């Protein structure tokens, strides 16, 4: 199971369409649950994130200062978590001000997709696209170039 915890709602139809398209594509391979939390201040958002994660999951914070992967490395990371942990991974996308240290302390890994800043809705689509790409890579199916 893949859970994605996100702060903020998607308001733009084109982003909703993008997200739903990749959720449908990924559903062939794996179940994905998206948990949307309300925008607030960093303390309240972090508290809601902590209430939404399970300590038994492999928790990953998407963090500009995290470890960077190529798409192949990311696919192998996903495979390793599913194989060597309990098969449950939670990705955390914090609010526009990030998350406080209480969230950083409970994650097993911090990953950065870039040092660039992305709108949260667009980044959610990027994460889903990379998850889809990972499943295509892991199943030796054409898509990744």
C-alpha positions, 0 to 999 in steps of 0.5 A: 500500500502507498499512502500520500499525505498532502497538506492542501487541497487541489483546486485546479482542474488540470492538476486534478486530471493529472493526478487522477490519470496517474492514480488510474495508471498506478492502480494496475500495479498497486493501491494508492491512498491520498490523504489531504490535510487542511492548510494551516500553520506549520505546527497544526499541519505537522500535528495532523501529519503525525496523526495520519502516519502509522509508525509501522509504515516506512515513512518518507518525507519529501524534503528539498534537503533530502537524498536525490535519486535517479528514476532507476534508483527510485524504482529500486528504493520502492522495490526494496521497501516493499520487499524488505519492510512491511510493504507499506510506504507513506510519502509526506508532502508538507505545507508551503512552510515545510514541517516541524522537527516532530515530523522529521524525527519519525521518518525513515528517509527524506527524499528530494526530487529537486532543489527547485520549488514546485506548487504542491498540486503539481508536485503531487502529480510529479510524485505519482508520475515517478511512482508509475514510472517505477512500476513500469521499470520494475515490471520491465515494461516500456515507458521509461527512457 
